[in-house]
Each structure stands twice: as C-alpha cells, then as structure tokens.
Amino acid sequence: MGNLDDASAGFEQSYVHSNGNGSVKSSTPISNGHIPNHTTFVEQRQKSDEQQQQNGEETEEQLLRLKELKFSAPAYTEIRTRSGGLNFKNAEEGSYHPANGHVEKSGKRSDKFKPSQADGILSAEQEHYQKTSFEDVPLHTACLTYLGFYLLMILGYINQLLFVPKVATEKARDGYVTLYDAFESFYSRYVYRRVRDCWNRPICSVPGDELILKDRVTDDYGWSFRFTGTETRCLNLGSYNYLGFASATGRCADESEQRAREKGLAYCSSRCELGNTQLHIDLERLTARYCGVEDAIVFGMGFATNALNLPALLGPKCLVVSDEKNHASIILGLRLSGATTKVFKHNSMKDLERVLRNGVCYGNPKDGGKPYKKILICVEGIFSMEGSIVRLPEIIALKKKYKAYLYLDEAHSVGSMGPNGRGVVDYFKADPKDVDILMGTFTKSFGSAGGYIAGTKKLIDYLRANSHAHCYAGSISPPIVQQIYTSMSIIMGDDGTNTGRNKIQQLARNTRYFRRRLAQIGVITYGHEDSPVVPMLVYLFSKIGAVIRTLTTRHIAVVGAGFPATPIMEGRIRFCLSAAHTKEQLDYALDVIDDVSENLGLKYSRKPRDPNPIEY
Amino acid sequence: MIGIQLFNEIGSIFRNTPTFALVLETLLLITVVWLLLHKRGGRRLTKEQQEYLIDQYEPEPLVGETDPEHPLLRTRLVQSKVGKRVVVDGHDCLNLASHNYLGFLEDNEILEEACKCLRKYGVGSCGPRGFYGTMDVHLDLEDRLANFMGLEEAIVYSYGFSTVASAIPAYAKRGDIIFVDEDVNFSIQKGLDASRSTIVYFKHNDAKDLERLLQEQEKRDIKNPKKAQKTRRFLVVEGIYMNTGELCPLPELVALRKQYKLRLFLDETISFGTLGSHGRGITEYLNVDRDEIDLISAGMEGSMATIGGFCVGSHFIAEHQRLSGLGYIFSASLPPMLTQAAISALDRFEREPQIFEQLQTLSQFVHNQFQGFTKLQLRGDKLSPVKHLYVAQARDNFETEAKLLAKVADKCIEKGVAVVQAAYLQDREHKPVRPSLRIAVNRLLTNDEVLEAFKLIESVSSEVL
C-alpha cells in the first residue's frame, strides 16, 4: 500500500462550534500512521431550539452534545504514498465553523443564487454536454488499474492455494452440491475482504450533516471485526440526506413521535385488508399534488416499489428499453415481469432512438415479428452511481415520436432537484403529464422510508387493483408516514415558511460549489453539475480503500464503490451532498480531499483548472 | 516454376473431377454466398418504410381499464389505533383481522422504547446497510435474533415481503431445482420467479407426493449424471401456511431432505413468535434440530408487530445474503425506531414466555368454537393463530364465493366484529386460491369475546349464505 511516512509531522486539527454567543474550541491531535494512545478529544456543541429568524432564513438546529470521545484505538490508519504532512496554510482552513455557516445562509446570499435553468440559447443536447462530464481515464491509469486488479486476483489465488481460508464451513451437508459459485466466494474472501472495513460501517447517531462511527478493528485481516468501544465523529458525505431532514429533533421528529403514540407502530396488515387509514390517503393526495399529477400510491419500501410494481404494468409481449445504469430494483422488476428488455447506452439518446426504432419497426422476434403490445422506456432521474441526470426533454420527444411510455425513477432526484424540489421534471420545467409513471422513494430527501408511484388516476387505480406490494405487503408504519408528510409539506411551503425553499437552494448551492472546487482540485468527477451525487474517480481498487480510510482519520465519512458495483476500470468514491452541510464543512472536506488526492495521486484530470477562487 | 506446377495441378483436378460434382459444388458455393449476403441484408427496411411503420404503430394503452367495482379498490378505512378493538369505517369492532398475534401493537413499553430510539436516531436511516445505514440497533437486533433462535447469524431486511423473496434468489440460480409446496404465499412465489430455477410444486403438505417427485428427479439424474452434479436442489416450505393456516410436516420433510440431499428453506412468518413454548417457531414445537434446516426466514410484521423481516441460519449460509440478497444490499435499512420495536418485542419474548402458551390456548379455543359454523367451513391447524373460513357449500366459481364472503365481512364489520377476506391477486398467483375469510387470533381476546364473535359471525353467515 505504499510507504507509510511515519516521520511526517502531526498536525492540530480543530473543530470550532458556536451558537453565536460564544465559542468553545476543542481539538484532536492526529498524526500520520499512528494515533496516539489515550488522546481524548472533548467536543461540545451548543444547542439552541429551532428558532425562526426574522428575515426568513433557514433555522438551524445545533446540537448540544457534551461527549468524551476516546480516540485510542488504531481503528483507522491513514495511507500516504508521498511524504509530507497535511499542510494547511493556517489553522482556520483546517476547521469548520457551523456558526459562520449560519451567517452564510442568510437571505442576502440566497438572493445571489440562481437555480440552474436552460437559458434557451443552447439546444438540449448541447446543454447536456456542457453540464455533464465523463472525462476519459488517462491511458497509463487504465493500464495500472487492470494490472492492479489482476495482481490482486493472482495474490488472492496464491493465498487460497497456500493457506486454508478461515471461513465457516458447512456442517453436516457432505455430498451436497456446493452452494456457492467458486468465483463468487473467492472474490468475497480474497479481494473484497481486504477492503471490507470500508463498508457496512456501523454508526450510532442520526445520519445528519455529521455522524458518529462506532469504531471497530480487525485482528485477522478483515475476516472479523471487534468493537473498540470508542466512537469517531465524522462529517457525513455518505448518507442520502439530501435536504437534511434526517434529524432527531425539530418538527418532523416531533410530529412523527406524536403520530406513533396516537396510531401505534404498525398495522400488521396489508393496505387491502385492514391497513388503510386516512393518514395513507392524505399522504397519497399530498404526493400527487407534489408531483403535479392526478393520483399517487405509496408503499413501505423503495426497492419493492420498483420490484413489485413493474411486473404489474408489463407482460411478456411488451418491450422495455432500459438505461444500462439503472438500479438493481428496476432490473429485478423487469426480470419478474417477463417482458423483453433491451438496454441502451447510458444517457445516449442516439442509442435509445436506435433501440426504439428497431423495436417499433422489426417487432417482437419471439412472437414472429408482431408489433410489441407496448414499449416502456425506463430511466432514473439521477443515476446514483454516475451522478448524471437523465436527459428528460429529449427522452420525452423520443417517447412521443415512437409512442412509447416513460417510467421515471426519481429515487435520488425527488426533493433534491429543481427550484421547487420536485425532481428532474421540475428541473427541466417539463410537464409531469408527459411522464407516464413517476416513481420515487421517501428514503432519501424526505428522511423516511418507502416509495411512491404517481400518475393518472387510471394508472393508479390499476395499480391498486394489481400491485403486488399493495395487496400483500404490510402497510406503512404511521410515524414513517408522518415524517414523509411533514417533510413534504415543508418542502412545498405548506407550513407557511420558506424553510423548504431555503433547504433546496442551500443544496443546489452546496452542489455547485463542491463540484467546482473538486474540478479545481483536479480530480475527475462524473455527472451533471447540478447533481448532488458526486462520484470522484479513483480507478484503482486499492485506492478506494486507501481514500476511505484516510478520510476517516480526518473525520470525513464517505462511500466507495468498486467492482462488481461498477466496471473494473471505474473504482470511485461517492460524495452525497446535503442541505445540512455548511460552507465551512464543505471547505474543510475539500481541503482534506485536496491533500489526500495529492498524496494518493488522484489528480487525474487534464482539463484546464479555474485559477480563480470559486464563489459560494 | 512452382507457380506453373501449381497451376497444372489445379488444372488436372478440374479435368479429373466429374462434371456433376463440379456443378454441385458451384451451386453449393453460390448458395453459401447468397445466404451470407441475404442474412447481412436481413429484412432491412428503407427509411420511408420505417417512417411509415412508426407512423402506423399503435400501442396498447399503458394500463387497461379497471373496473370501478373491483374488490381491491374498495378498501376499508381504519380510524383508530389497531389493537384488540379497532374502528373500521365508523364501526367499533372486535378485531379478528390484524396479524397482531401477541397484542404487541397496544404495548406501551415497546412504543416508549421506539420513541426513545426516534429521539436518538431520527426517523429514516438515509442509506442502505453498506453505506452508513447500519446503526448499532440493527447489529443488536441481528445478534439478539441469532441468539434467540440458537443459530449463528441473523440478517435483517427492511420489508417483510422482500425478505424471503430476496433470500431465495440469493442461493438458487438458473439451472437449479426448487421443490415447493403448492400453497406457499405470494412472496415466496416471487422469490422463485426471481431465481429463474426450475420449480416443481408438490401437493399441499403431502410428503408422499414430494417423495414421488424426488424419485422422478432421481431417475432423470441417473440419465444425466454430469448435470446432476451441478444442480442444487432446494425445498421451500412455510411453517404455518399463510394461505391455509396449516402446519407443515417438518420431521418428514427433514427426513426427505437428508435422503435426497436437498437444502431446506423454511418461512416462519406466522409460526415465529407463536409456536413452541418459547415462541421459537415450528422447529421448537415439533422438536426438530434447527441445524437440519438450512435457512429460516420470517417477517416481523406478525407477532413482533413492527415492519421488516429477517433470515437466520449458520454463518456459512446467512452471511452470503449480505453480498447477494438484493433486497438487503440495495434497499435503505429498516428505520431505527422500528428496529428498536423488534428488539423490545424480543425482550418480551424472553421475559414472558407464558404469552405463547396463552396465545396457543386461545388459538385452540377459537379453533374448537369456529368449527361449529353451519354455513362456514374452518381450515387451519388448531394451534395456528391464522385460520381460514370457507363457504361450506362450494359454489360454481370462486368469484361467487368471494362476493358472498365480502358480504359476510361487510355485515360483520357493521355489527361489530372485524373480519376481512384474504386479499389475493388471483390472476398472478401460480394457481387460483379459494376465497376465504382470514381470521387472525390476538392473545388479548377473552373467551367471552371469542364466543360473542362466533355468535355474530354465525348469525350473519346463516343470513347471507
């Protein structure tokens, strides 16, 4: 993993928290490679109850937390390939101040912000290419990535040959056909295990702008983990908390708790039997109004919304044209439906048109070339791994031309896109009625759980009578529904404040700032400039682990994705931005990312860099 | 020189070959060339033809018309907290329909702990388990479940329906064979569909029929031993069947599993937390060693009165789902407060094992009473908290029966006993399911209340049927 430079100097990293009346400063010393034993850092955060400021600015909850966090276990080690400590020009740059963020969020600043919109000069295609970036990988990095991967595999195979794997073996099943595919178990044992500590990390706090990791260490190279009993507080760049509604205090939590006390935690029945309440009906009406369509239907799990409703809409004689980067739940739904599925290249309108044209002109080869009963285009609003945004206006034009239907999965985009937070339809100022099936989840922007499908009354009635989830699966829990209802009303401004609008603007501003600063740093990011999902390409499998571990030592929690979730070539780190992040938090993260990418050699981009400071 | 020799050689070949052979070979050559060119050209349509076809294409509407009288559109409205009593469509009723077997929906202790958890973690988890969606409550629940069942590993899903539907395709793949009881619930059927394996249905709870099918399979295996070596075999059954209320003959199935080297998956959605002296399910009740079963799955939407589901098994088996269970990896994790509710329910299981006996005694009482209907026929095991009531005198088709039962249910609700018809998507089930009223027993019901319900249902059903 490169040479660890133990000799490099330690640095003081400071966290300053303040509620405006006074500030408390605490610090934690972290050195490279080794974290000193028994060093503790005390954190204090002041909490003030949610206050409505006179100028209508966003209220901010500050948590009062007096917690001693022991930072004694070497749970996270930093990985450096180049010598030199973290060089911040001054202490201020290495810290973040929620108090200042408070000032930054004031009304004057928001006036300056303009939500992205098509200015009418460029064609949709030109605009898409201007705003979306998929920079090619440098050739030598590509070679290194493959070499690195093969090396990892070869080492794994040697390892498997030489040492008896320390895994659970099956008892009392001699003579049975082996349960697992050999490559699958090899991969998880000898490749994934090396970076296993970077995923499934347990947390013990609200997944808000910050989270608290439960530290764990491994004594046997990733086969098993042991908790150290310590906790690490991190800036959260991994959760899908786009609008910052994940919170244990405030209106959403209060109303959810009240609803739980009133209605209980569950209904122990499906909607069709004895699980239908006014609460569900109200939520459905609100969702329909939110999406700007006639009716909506809600389900208890986002994954199941796709997997269990697509089969109700499609049959074996239908054609589905699906984007190659669609989520696993869509793919499962299509598989269960038995429809013919054709895949088109990610966000390529040319390829989509080719597939549609072939579908219409040549018909169903399985059915002797008869025309397909119906053609459905399946796309996502924001593609969660690519950070790209669907080219909705062009797809709507194609859909009309070829008389296809459109299924739009807004799992990540609802709430996080558009001036009113109503998803990509709002962002592109398209007519929601042009999208036949609007699907989305409540897990992300609304800070709850579940999913919805919205559309015409005819469609929703059909789903009520045919959806698997509606008929068989449990009805959504009352506090979960209430969280969605309250957060949705806030976004829509039904509560009479512009908290929702401010959150949307804060997210859009955070997104642009973060993406531009990353481009300035010189790392390769994928996707659209307005997408709050920001994948940063690190390519090499080993670098995914290295970046995640190093960022954790600097108190930043991020998510990595590698093969098989992405192509072998495209290992990446994914940042998910949130309206809860302040400029100072982002600045802190960006400075650390700058330093880490310098050290680990992640500055692959060959694009010209903006020499001027990026304005927030 | 060599060139000329070669030329002469070729010339002699041509001269020596009989004419008919030459003609034949030339024809063959032409055919090959024609075929190649023809295929490449395909049924290529000109641009104009394509435009014409696109212009002419008329797809079917996205969805068909839905009958406004469709039974599934007519849902009832629950207007109160669900418990032993419930207000349905304005009528205060005794509840015989919610799957709240142990009465935990009304339990304030569980509610308080869940609310406390909400105050620590917020409502949603905002991420899948892999990406900071794992909270310490999830790990705690998994440990507790594994300990409770005496197995190595448990894995928690965020939706009851998706639990078994994700677990089956995590193991069974294309080319494998799954033997399944014909009356399994819809969630298992979807899991089977997703696995793309060969599905063999055996008669409901008929181990003999299963054995016959296994013997047939054995004969096929002898014919093709190479394929047999690669074919995994699974047996999927439910502890208590949602669709019939009957118990599976587990010891016989385990014996067959051993003999024919099958892997046994058991869905305990109803039997978990209801059967056995400690609520550990059908394995405890029938005294079957849990190691004999490869994977146990259960929903938490029944006796535990929360949302979600889980699978338990050996480390070797259950752990695999953390990388292959689609509903586990790609879905946001279970909201922490609902996870806490499950932990609190487990606390109650361990602290007050007498609740299971109470439930079982009551289920038996209900069973004995409900056998006495004149116009309705009871189905289900005496110990099962889920029982089905069918029309005693079978009608011509299921639709008529469904309409009659809907009438019975409506009238019962009007008069103060909530019973509902089991909802099925008849055309999507692998075989039509006979309509029934599904009774769910709640531990908190008293004998008097059961008798009262019996009298009411008896009078309504005699009147309607």
Interface residues (C-beta under 8 A of the other chain):
Chain A: V167 A168 T169 E170 K171 A172 R173 G175 Y176 V177 L179 Y180 D181 E184 S188 Y192 W199 N200 R201 P202 I203 C204 S205 V206 P207 G208 L211 K214 N236 G238 S239 Y240 N241 F245 A246 S247 A248 T249 C252 A253 S256 E257 A260 R261 E262 K263 G264 L265 A266 Y267 C268 S269 S270 R271 C272 E273 L274 G275 N276 T277 Q278 I281 G300 M301 G302 F303 A304 A307 L308 P311 A312 L313 H327 A328 S329 L332 R335 L336 R357 V360 C361 Y362 P371 Y372 K373 K374 I375 L376 K401 Y402 K403 A404 Y405 D436 I437 T441 F442 T443 K444 F446 G447 S448 A449 K458 L459 D461 Y462 L463 R464 A465 N466 H468 A469 H470 C471 Y472 A473 G474 I476 S477 P479 I480 Q483 A557 V559
Chain B: R43 L45 Q49 Q50 L53 I54 Y57 E58 P59 E60 P61 L62 V63 G64 E65 T66 D67 P68 H70 L72 L73 T75 R76 L77 V78 Q79 K81 V82 G83 V86 V88 N95 A97 S98 H99 N100 L105 E106 I110 L111 A114 C115 L118 R119 K120 Y121 G122 V123 G124 S125 C126 G127 R129 G130 F131 Y132 G133 T134 M135 D136 H138 L139 E152 S158 Y159 G160 F161 S162 Y171 K173 N185 F186 S187 K190 D193 A194 R196 Q229 K230 T231 R232 R233 K261 R263 D291 D294 G299 E301 G302 A305 T306 I307 S314 H315 F316 I317 E319 H320 R322 L323 S324 L326 G327 I329 F330 S331 A332 L334 P335 M337 L338 A341 A418 V420 Q421 A422 A423 Y424 L425 R428 R438 A440
